[in-house]
Amino acid sequence: MDKTQPPAVEATRRPNAAAPRAAGQPLCLPPGVSFDKFKDFIKRAGEICEDANVTVISKSEELSKEHYLDPAKEHDMYHIVGKEYFVSSAVIAPRDVPEVQAMVRLCNEFEIPMWPFSIGRNVGYGGAAPRVPGSIGLDLGRHLNKVLKVDVDGAYALVEPGVTYFDLHNYLVENNLHDKLWIDVPDLGGGSVLGNTTERGVGYTPYGDHFMMHCGMEVILPDGTLVRTGMGALPNPNADPSKPPHEQEPNESWQLFNYGFGPYNDGIFTQSSLGIVVKMGIWLMANPGGYQSYLVTFPRDEDLHQAVEIIRPLRLANILQNVPSVRHILMDAAVMGDRAKYTSKTGPLNDEELDAIAAKLNLGRWNFYGAIYGPEPVRAVLWEAVKQAFSAVPGAKFYKPEEMPDNLVLQTRHLTLQGVPTTTELAWVDWLPNGAHLFFSPIAKVTGDDAAAQYKLTRARCEEAGFDFIGTFVVGMREMHHIVCIVFDRKDADSCRRAHWVITTLIDDAAQRGWGEYRTHLALMDQIAQTYNFNDNAQMKLNVAIKNALDPKGILAPGKNGIWPQAYDAKSWAVPQSRLRP
């Protein structure tokens, strides 16, 4: 089968303008696959997973879901190149690990690409939509959604893809374990623990680097083989050999020691198309015996530089124990109300207007959220160190949640920083009507110079495109994730075009300065992958070589993060990009 050319553009993006489709024909067929062959595939898939778990996407009206709490499983809710561009031909929900294996083998037999996802809430980065239009969406979260184990002594959980942060938190609460163990959560708690970790997402407690805190995976390779990584490769001598492999009791050290023996494989299954992770261990944080969250406000825009210079040594010394964030005033303002609450103007807000919003909300132009963990004497010492350090910023103010009961953001961060999931911060997406967002997420050194330069660049580009700057700096141990939230109106074609322009432009701007993104939307994967091009694209050549060795037919998530298998001509699958200036 020839996959070197994508499906016809008209049939992919505007199916109603193409020739009439037969009953049951999807909006977009898999590449190089006839409708008759597709029907045979769907029949076989129904025999494996039951017909009720197989949904063919045949009508534009089915692309109607638009909200994080009820996510789309077949398309990108926050689309910038058309709702029907990144769309699955069908969504199939296996009920157990053998059915996932069977679906992988079936896709190999029919040479049809599949796009696995856990929950579909990776919004801002493409959600559940496939990079190759017409791929089969493999919904792992509908049925594979169990907390398989929580070990109190080892302080870990073993979870399936469909377990959300809410699910794991509720499991601990319902089993009277929350007084012993905490989880780390991202800003929104509805996403998959496994999915967020394999995308290398972050949270905000001392366990905020999620991939660092995972331990042990069960993975289905592109040929259907089941693998347990790390200590999981060593059989449990007490396992029942009569059980199928996925049900056999694992080695007792599987979730305790990441590396096992020999090459460490787990990393190649993150942000990759080399395997489907169906079980994963995640370390939990032992209750620290005390907790205090706080807010520090900085009154001037230029205070960002000094604040970051203060943060770096405190973070390296673990005086700042958690993953702190330095948030722009509009990020907090947008959680507390839409744009119309603050202004009637259409253009980007200027400094005077931003100062007025900060004054109205009793916040700074930049706002630092952190937490202190441990018994009261430990917290008292750390709090004094934090206050003394940040008092060097003229006009800095310090608050604890009880001192600002009406500050919705501080009350929410108080929960987030102790591992309690919420969805409150979803509100900033509604800054504009029909709000949608893209994340531009460059990595940089933890320096005031880098923070100020990134802010200057990204704010200027956002305003050039007609958008307000909304963003935050999330500080790891030795680097910063700068999360720029490009909020646009998904129902306005010009707004989508401007959002697409600004992020493609920023990717080039950042690469020229040595800043690379850690994660991105489907439409930008190729562009960002091409910026990681040291030594004649040596890393990409390595990735492609591994891909072709493990997945010679290119079945599993072709094009994910810019890695195209040998069966595909990457140039033929390039996403149309708007290079027209606003």
Phi and psi in degrees as a GROMACS rama.xvg file:
@    title "Ramachandran Plot"
@    xaxis  label "Phi"
@    yaxis  label "Psi"
@TYPE xy
-95.0389  113.753  ASP-2
-107.569  13.5881  LYS-3
-71.3655  -17.8535  THR-4
-117.65  140.141  GLN-5
-73.9174  168.627  PRO-6
-59.5896  158.521  PRO-7
-53.4544  133.806  ALA-8
-59.4646  -44.515  VAL-9
-60.9555  -43.2592  GLU-10
-69.9979  -26.9748  ALA-11
-81.6502  -45.2205  THR-12
-98.9562  -28.6884  ARG-13
-135.299  71.5195  ARG-14
-62.04  -29.5565  PRO-15
-70.2853  -18.3518  ASN-16
-88.9613  -9.36052  ALA-17
-89.3656  -175.206  ALA-18
-61.4796  148.553  ALA-19
-56.0156  140.385  PRO-20
-93.5823  149.426  ARG-21
-70.2575  158.02  ALA-22
-56.7098  129.523  ALA-23
85.2512  -4.17842  GLY-24
-75.9925  135.035  GLN-25
-71.9203  161.098  PRO-26
-54.9821  -34.8331  LEU-27
-143.816  117.34  CYS-28
-72.8128  153.815  LEU-29
-58.6495  150.361  PRO-30
-59.8291  130.199  PRO-31
73.6986  12.6152  GLY-32
-113.771  127.396  VAL-33
-74.7799  162.945  SER-34
-64.7378  -37.9254  PHE-35
-62.445  -43.0106  ASP-36
-65.8591  -38.9379  LYS-37
-61.847  -42.3844  PHE-38
-61.6081  -40.049  LYS-39
-62.6151  -41.826  ASP-40
-61.8245  -46.4484  PHE-41
-63.1144  -39.0136  ILE-42
-61.1052  -44.6971  LYS-43
-66.4157  -38.5462  ARG-44
-63.2846  -39.3368  ALA-45
-64.2661  -33.2977  GLY-46
-68.7589  -30.0084  GLU-47
-80.9263  -48.68  ILE-48
-107.746  -1.66266  CYS-49
77.6655  141.838  GLU-50
-58.5524  -32.6361  ASP-51
-63.4086  -18.9139  ALA-52
-102.483  13.8746  ASN-53
-123.891  119.468  VAL-54
-124.525  116.78  THR-55
-85.2542  133.105  VAL-56
-93.0739  95.6669  ILE-57
-114.858  -5.80709  SER-58
-132.529  139.609  LYS-59
-58.6251  -30.7658  SER-60
-63.6624  -20.6024  GLU-61
-72.8328  -14.6624  GLU-62
-91.5418  56.8587  LEU-63
-108.416  -17.0706  SER-64
-74.3528  137.698  LYS-65
-137.662  10.3524  GLU-66
-130.515  142.319  HIS-67
-53.0562  -40.0259  TYR-68
-74.0871  -16.0395  LEU-69
-135.098  72.4149  ASP-70
-72.5651  149.196  PRO-71
-70.5589  143.644  ALA-72
-107.42  -4.50785  LYS-73
-126.015  -9.97868  GLU-74
-151.762  172.073  HIS-75
-86.0652  114.334  ASP-76
-65.7875  -30.8473  MET-77
-107.917  56.3392  TYR-78
-74.171  147.461  HIS-79
-122.335  -7.14904  ILE-80
-125.144  28.7848  VAL-81
103.258  135.539  GLY-82
-59.5022  -31.9401  LYS-83
-99.9526  16.2608  GLU-84
-82.3841  -61.8521  TYR-85
-90.3997  87.4513  PHE-86
-136.239  141.657  VAL-87
-81.7447  152.914  SER-88
-77.9075  -32.6794  SER-89
-157.361  156.05  ALA-90
-119.331  126.812  VAL-91
-123.774  132.987  ILE-92
-116.648  94.4983  ALA-93
-62.1777  152.131  PRO-94
-97.4084  -14.7286  ARG-95
-160.462  178.909  ASP-96
-63.2014  -45.1886  VAL-97
-57.9377  -33.982  PRO-98
-70.6468  -33.816  GLU-99
-62.9213  -45.0118  VAL-100
-60.1756  -42.1792  GLN-101
-65.3429  -37.5882  ALA-102
-68.638  -37.092  MET-103
-61.9264  -44.157  VAL-104
-67.0934  -36.7051  ARG-105
-65.6462  -41.8567  LEU-106
-63.9266  -35.6788  CYS-107
-64.1072  -42.6753  ASN-108
-61.2657  -43.2223  GLU-109
-91.2762  -6.50472  PHE-110
55.098  52.5466  GLU-111
-116.704  127.555  ILE-112
-72.3517  148.039  PRO-113
-124.739  152.288  MET-114
-127.508  98.824  TRP-115
-74.9244  145.876  PRO-116
-148.811  159.506  PHE-117
-92.2887  -66.5466  SER-118
-114.787  -33.7718  ILE-119
97.0993  13.514  GLY-120
-102.397  25.8318  ARG-121
-80.841  47.942  ASN-122
-67.1598  149.587  VAL-123
89.5792  -18.699  GLY-124
-122.355  2.78196  TYR-125
123.048  -9.07384  GLY-126
61.5867  -136.465  GLY-127
-92.1027  0.707969  ALA-128
-68.9829  149.572  ALA-129
-87.8459  151.322  PRO-130
-68.55  -39.8922  ARG-131
-95.7847  113.014  VAL-132
-55.4013  139.959  PRO-133
91.3956  -5.05805  GLY-134
-62.8668  160.065  SER-135
-82.9522  122.303  ILE-136
-78.1332  122.529  GLY-137
-102.901  103.734  LEU-138
-84.9453  99.06  ASP-139
-83.909  -17.1358  LEU-140
-84.6526  -20.2932  GLY-141
-65.8502  -41.655  ARG-142
-115.38  -32.9542  HIS-143
-86.1085  76.5198  LEU-144
-134.277  33.355  ASN-145
-104.913  141.778  LYS-146
-80.6788  107.356  VAL-147
-78.6134  -28.8804  LEU-148
-166.424  143.186  LYS-149
-129.418  122.487  VAL-150
-107.411  114.674  ASP-151
-71.0665  -45.5031  VAL-152
-64.313  -40.9851  ASP-153
-83.8232  -11.1481  GLY-154
54.6678  57.1557  ALA-155
-148.167  163.847  TYR-156
-127.152  151.945  ALA-157
-116.537  120.986  LEU-158
-129.831  158.113  VAL-159
-97.088  170.186  GLU-160
-60.2921  -30.9878  PRO-161
-82.7815  2.16112  GLY-162
-80.0716  116.655  VAL-163
-88.4571  171.358  THR-164
-63.5964  -36.6394  TYR-165
-61.0679  -44.6763  PHE-166
-60.1586  -47.3162  ASP-167
-68.2035  -40.537  LEU-168
-61.4876  -46.1613  HIS-169
-63.9507  -35.8628  ASN-170
-59.8299  -44.3101  TYR-171
-65.2771  -41.9746  LEU-172
-65.0413  -48.158  VAL-173
-66.5013  -24.448  GLU-174
-102.738  18.398  ASN-175
54.8394  40.5885  ASN-176
-111.821  -6.20584  LEU-177
-69.4365  -20.5102  HIS-178
-76.9008  -9.09238  ASP-179
-109.968  -37.3837  LYS-180
-132.729  138.25  LEU-181
-117.111  154.267  TRP-182
-104.779  163.494  ILE-183
-102.477  136.417  ASP-184
-124.964  148.889  VAL-185
-77.3693  -170.675  PRO-186
-60.9745  -37.698  ASP-187
-116.171  135.379  LEU-188
-93.8329  4.59346  GLY-189
-88.6585  -4.14306  GLY-190
-83.1389  167.67  GLY-191
-75.5985  134.478  SER-192
-61.6664  -47.2651  VAL-193
-66.6533  -44.7706  LEU-194
-64.1667  -44.6342  GLY-195
-63.5467  -38.251  ASN-196
-69.2086  -42.4934  THR-197
-72.5599  -17.3729  THR-198
-89.8915  3.42518  GLU-199
62.8452  44.785  ARG-200
-75.521  171.382  GLY-201
-130.13  156.675  VAL-202
-127.098  -155.158  GLY-203
-133.464  -4.3483  TYR-204
-84.6581  -176.944  THR-205
-59.2448  -14.9114  PRO-206
-100.166  30.0175  TYR-207
-71.4919  -20.2603  GLY-208
-84.7478  97.6696  ASP-209
-65.8544  -40.93  HIS-210
-66.522  -34.9633  PHE-211
-61.0303  -28.6033  MET-212
-98.4514  6.19511  MET-213
-84.8526  161.927  HIS-214
-157.615  106.154  CYS-215
88.7864  129.464  GLY-216
-128.996  149.715  MET-217
-111.263  122.427  GLU-218
-129.531  139.48  VAL-219
-100.491  120.407  ILE-220
-77.9619  167.562  LEU-221
-62.0704  -13.5717  PRO-222
-98.9603  4.12949  ASP-223
95.4752  -3.56815  GLY-224
-68.3885  140.509  THR-225
-99.1863  128.106  LEU-226
-127.642  139.467  VAL-227
-110.921  129.8  ARG-228
-91.3643  166.64  THR-229
60.5163  -136.074  GLY-230
-67.082  -15.2195  MET-231
-66.375  -18.5713  GLY-232
-74.6596  -15.7768  ALA-233
-90.0164  117.265  LEU-234
-61.8502  150.693  PRO-235
-81.4948  121.491  ASN-236
-62.1143  -17.8853  PRO-237
-97.5414  4.54955  ASN-238
-69.0138  148.532  ALA-239
-82.3238  109.423  ASP-240
-67.5479  -13.9152  PRO-241
-78.0699  -16.0104  SER-242
-80.597  152.74  LYS-243
-64.7057  157.333  PRO-244
-53.5584  -41.6395  PRO-245
-68.7487  -15.9154  HIS-246
-100.983  -5.25557  GLU-247
-71.9491  138.524  GLN-248
-60.9673  127.213  GLU-249
-77.2864  167.102  PRO-250
-56.4295  139.878  ASN-251
-65.8642  -16.68  GLU-252
-98.2005  7.01056  SER-253
-56.5242  -42.4933  TRP-254
-96.0833  12.9605  GLN-255
-111.341  -27.2429  LEU-256
-136.823  118.404  PHE-257
-67.053  -34.2347  ASN-258
-95.3708  -27.1585  TYR-259
61.5468  -134.443  GLY-260
-130.54  138.62  PHE-261
87.6335  -166.638  GLY-262
-55.8895  144.682  PRO-263
-90.3169  115.214  TYR-264
-95.5429  -20.0908  ASN-265
-54.675  -38.4183  ASP-266
-59.9717  -31.4115  GLY-267
-74.0104  -7.38848  ILE-268
-101.674  12.7499  PHE-269
-106.831  137.681  THR-270
47.6113  38.4688  GLN-271
-131.607  176.074  SER-272
-122.981  35.8441  SER-273
-108.424  -5.59506  LEU-274
-176.972  161.911  GLY-275
-110.531  114.53  ILE-276
-81.9376  119.367  VAL-277
-110.841  -12.2687  VAL-278
-145.932  147.167  LYS-279
-152.699  138.914  MET-280
-88.7627  143.506  GLY-281
-134.871  128.885  ILE-282
-73.0772  140.909  TRP-283
-108.397  152.942  LEU-284
-89.6582  125.514  MET-285
-64.1628  137.449  ALA-286
-49.5737  120.13  ASN-287
-76.5513  -3.62096  PRO-288
84.7028  12.9581  GLY-289
160.784  154.77  GLY-290
-159.361  141.113  TYR-291
-147.379  119.738  GLN-292
-93.2469  162.882  SER-293
-159.179  166.235  TYR-294
-130.321  135.958  LEU-295
-120.599  125.503  VAL-296
-104.631  141.091  THR-297
-118.747  123.015  PHE-298
-75.4919  -25.6184  PRO-299
-111.384  149.513  ARG-300
-57.9468  -41.375  ASP-301
-73.1085  -6.68677  GLU-302
-67.328  -15.1554  ASP-303
-55.1187  -43.3363  LEU-304
-59.4659  -51.1514  HIS-305
-67.2738  -38.061  GLN-306
-61.5677  -43.2272  ALA-307
-68.0592  -36.7446  VAL-308
-64.3283  -31.3952  GLU-309
-74.1012  -38.4759  ILE-310
-64.4269  -41.7896  ILE-311
-54.1513  -55.8373  ARG-312
-66.8832  -31.9251  PRO-313
-66.5094  -37.3675  LEU-314
-71.1941  -43.9465  ARG-315
-62.5369  -33.6369  LEU-316
-86.0523  0.934325  ALA-317
62.1428  19.3406  ASN-318
-69.1248  -38.5025  ILE-319
-87.6708  101.809  LEU-320
-78.3541  -31.855  GLN-321
-98.714  -174.187  ASN-322
-90.4669  100.93  VAL-323
-82.6174  162.635  PRO-324
-133.21  141.393  SER-325
-115.095  108.778  VAL-326
-107.816  137.208  ARG-327
-68.2325  150.361  HIS-328
-55.0727  -36.432  ILE-329
-72.3825  -22.6568  LEU-330
-66.7798  -42.7956  MET-331
-71.7856  -40.8004  ASP-332
-61.1335  -38.4371  ALA-333
-69.365  -27.3909  ALA-334
-68.1219  -29.9247  VAL-335
-94.971  -1.69635  MET-336
169.026  158.039  GLY-337
-79.65  175.608  ASP-338
-60.6996  -35.5216  ARG-339
-63.7232  -20.5961  ALA-340
-67.5419  -27.6561  LYS-341
-107.859  -24.9765  TYR-342
-157.612  156.612  THR-343
-109.328  -2.95333  SER-344
-74.4032  157.336  LYS-345
-96.5782  -30.6214  THR-346
-78.7508  170.309  GLY-347
-58.4899  146.693  PRO-348
-72.4298  141.019  LEU-349
-93.5847  178.994  ASN-350
-62.7416  -40.3007  ASP-351
-61.1121  -42.9065  GLU-352
-68.9948  -36.2111  GLU-353
-66.2462  -39.492  LEU-354
-61.839  -38.7975  ASP-355
-65.4171  -39.4256  ALA-356
-65.8706  -42.3821  ILE-357
-59.9499  -43.9958  ALA-358
-64.1071  -40.6511  ALA-359
-62.4015  -36.0079  LYS-360
-95.3913  1.20547  LEU-361
57.1314  45.5604  ASN-362
-127.144  173.339  LEU-363
-95.3074  175.613  GLY-364
-68.1369  -29.2735  ARG-365
-128.542  142.257  TRP-366
-133.867  123.96  ASN-367
-103.477  124.883  PHE-368
-114.26  125.512  TYR-369
-143.305  -179.5  GLY-370
-152.867  155.391  ALA-371
-122.989  137.513  ILE-372
-125.807  143.958  TYR-373
128.616  176.741  GLY-374
-59.8039  160.783  PRO-375
-55.1005  -43.557  GLU-376
-61.2384  -36.8611  PRO-377
-66.8136  -44.8542  VAL-378
-62.7022  -39.443  ARG-379
-61.9395  -43.3869  ALA-380
-65.1671  -45.4961  VAL-381
-65.7215  -38.3045  LEU-382
-63.732  -41.6522  TRP-383
-64.0673  -38.1237  GLU-384
-65.1133  -41.6573  ALA-385
-64.4871  -47.1126  VAL-386
-63.188  -42.5918  LYS-387
-62.4437  -42.3677  GLN-388
-65.9102  -49.1078  ALA-389
-77.9434  -15.0247  PHE-390
-66.1189  -13.198  SER-391
-68.3721  -18.0023  ALA-392
-84.5942  115.561  VAL-393
-57.0432  129.341  PRO-394
84.4931  1.27517  GLY-395
-62.8034  140.171  ALA-396
-125.215  149.433  LYS-397
-121.069  134.671  PHE-398
-139.53  146.518  TYR-399
-110.279  158.31  LYS-400
-55.1525  -36.2  PRO-401
-67.9841  -17.5741  GLU-402
-87.821  -11.779  GLU-403
-135.995  65.8752  MET-404
-63.9208  -20.8956  PRO-405
-95.3534  0.233887  ASP-406
-83.953  101.345  ASN-407
-61.0107  -38.2883  LEU-408
-67.7204  -46.8913  VAL-409
-62.7261  -39.4491  LEU-410
-65.7157  -36.1722  GLN-411
-71.0814  -44.4134  THR-412
-62.8224  -31.2109  ARG-413
-58.107  -37.0432  HIS-414
-75.8762  -47.9162  LEU-415
-57.6784  -41.8735  THR-416
-75.4141  -5.06176  LEU-417
-116.32  19.0565  GLN-418
79.7394  23.3063  GLY-419
-100.768  115.844  VAL-420
-72.9039  148.224  PRO-421
-143.442  174.822  THR-422
-126.638  12.1347  THR-423
-56.1646  -41.4195  THR-424
-73.7813  -3.56013  GLU-425
-58.8966  -21.5517  LEU-426
-62.3433  -26.7623  ALA-427
-66.6389  -18.5761  TRP-428
-65.5313  -23.5519  VAL-429
-86.495  16.7631  ASP-430
-54.8953  -37.7034  TRP-431
-113.837  157.95  LEU-432
-59.3485  145.067  PRO-433
53.5364  43.1336  ASN-434
-61.5773  134.138  GLY-435
-139.31  169.111  ALA-436
-149.365  154.038  HIS-437
-116.579  145.739  LEU-438
-103.368  124.951  PHE-439
-103.744  119.556  PHE-440
-131.831  70.1293  SER-441
-78.9471  151.307  PRO-442
-102.288  141.861  ILE-443
-149.271  170.048  ALA-444
-65.1561  155.858  LYS-445
-86.5314  79.4816  VAL-446
-135.895  152.432  THR-447
-62.74  -37.1469  GLY-448
-61.8539  -45.4281  ASP-449
-66.5489  -42.7322  ASP-450
-61.8163  -46.8345  ALA-451
-65.1113  -38.7892  ALA-452
-68.1976  -42.2892  ALA-453
-64.9991  -41.9363  GLN-454
-63.4431  -45.0237  TYR-455
-59.9548  -45.9233  LYS-456
-65.1041  -50.875  LEU-457
-70.9746  -36.5503  THR-458
-65.2608  -43.3842  ARG-459
-62.2597  -42.6369  ALA-460
-67.0309  -42.1839  ARG-461
-59.5712  -44.6469  CYS-462
-69.498  -32.5127  GLU-463
-61.5749  -33.965  GLU-464
-86.3782  -0.954991  ALA-465
89.4128  16.1866  GLY-466
-111.783  151.483  PHE-467
-73.8494  147.174  ASP-468
-78.5296  127.088  PHE-469
-131.977  121.966  ILE-470
-165.925  172.821  GLY-471
-151.404  149.197  THR-472
-104.268  121.234  PHE-473
-107.597  118.364  VAL-474
-102.087  114.97  VAL-475
-83.8305  -161.793  GLY-476
-67.6112  -38.4897  MET-477
-139.587  10.5341  ARG-478
-149.167  167.527  GLU-479
-121.057  134.134  MET-480
-90.134  119.253  HIS-481
-99.7942  106.576  HIS-482
-97.7284  105.673  ILE-483
-96.4287  122.279  VAL-484
-99.3756  102.307  CYS-485
-88.2747  100.037  ILE-486
-93.0091  127.154  VAL-487
-138.934  167.439  PHE-488
-91.3127  108.093  ASP-489
-70.9051  -12.9875  ARG-490
-98.7746  5.12105  LYS-491
-115.464  115.955  ASP-492
-60.8238  -37.9943  ALA-493
-68.9161  -38.6702  ASP-494
-62.9239  -41.8809  SER-495
-61.8807  -43.0903  CYS-496
-63.469  -42.4254  ARG-497
-67.2785  -37.2616  ARG-498
-63.8098  -41.7103  ALA-499
-64.9922  -42.8062  HIS-500
-60.9977  -46.7204  TRP-501
-67.8917  -36.5175  VAL-502
-75.0979  -37.1853  ILE-503
-65.5868  -35.9588  THR-504
-68.8304  -42.4156  THR-505
-65.0728  -34.5415  LEU-506
-59.8561  -45.402  ILE-507
-66.8491  -43.371  ASP-508
-56.0338  -46.9303  ASP-509
-66.8543  -43.1528  ALA-510
-60.6197  -36.334  ALA-511
-65.6473  -18.7632  GLN-512
-106.842  6.69078  ARG-513
81.8879  18.347  GLY-514
-105.046  126.68  TRP-515
-118.934  146.688  GLY-516
-78.0782  149.166  GLU-517
-97.8879  -6.20857  TYR-518
-172.899  147.908  ARG-519
-157.695  172.492  THR-520
-73.9347  154.826  HIS-521
-50.118  -41.8544  LEU-522
-70.3084  -14.257  ALA-523
-112.332  1.51275  LEU-524
-60.016  -45.5224  MET-525
-63.3196  -43.803  ASP-526
-61.6261  -45.4213  GLN-527
-69.6121  -41.4367  ILE-528
-56.9381  -36.0023  ALA-529
-73.428  -13.7502  GLN-530
-82.0871  -19.1487  THR-531
-89.6021  69.5433  TYR-532
-120.154  25.6648  ASN-533
-52.9936  139.054  PHE-534
54.2789  56.4186  ASN-535
58.3123  46.1066  ASP-536
60.0893  40.3934  ASN-537
-61.5393  -39.8065  ALA-538
-65.6406  -42.9164  GLN-539
-63.5227  -39.7983  MET-540
-61.6276  -38.3759  LYS-541
-63.8768  -46.5029  LEU-542
-60.6375  -42.8726  ASN-543
-67.0342  -38.4223  VAL-544
-62.4728  -42.9698  ALA-545
-66.0841  -42.2399  ILE-546
-58.1145  -48.4183  LYS-547
-67.8565  -30.0901  ASN-548
-71.1316  -42.4868  ALA-549
-86.7952  -25.7536  LEU-550
-137.381  66.7893  ASP-551
-60.9007  -25.9742  PRO-552
-91.0363  -2.90336  LYS-553
65.4466  40.1604  GLY-554
-79.2059  -39.94  ILE-555
-91.7103  111.821  LEU-556
46.5089  54.2634  ALA-557
-59.3396  138.174  PRO-558
86.9645  -6.94452  GLY-559
-61.7979  129.106  LYS-560
52.0621  33.863  ASN-561
79.9792  9.74952  GLY-562
-98.7672  111.826  ILE-563
-108.654  128.017  TRP-564
-72.6742  169.372  PRO-565
-63.6552  -20.8056  GLN-566
-77.2409  -6.82885  ALA-567
-119.771  142.317  TYR-568
-95.0469  105.934  ASP-569
-56.7197  -37.9418  ALA-570
-63.1308  -31.6729  LYS-571
-70.4453  -18.4974  SER-572
-105.574  14.8293  TRP-573
-61.5901  140.04  ALA-574
-84.1701  132.326  VAL-575
-57.3855  132.674  PRO-576
-121.827  137.724  GLN-577
-87.5858  111.57  SER-578
-102.719  8.81007  ARG-579
-75.7718  128.946  LEU-580
-68.5821  147.536  ARG-581
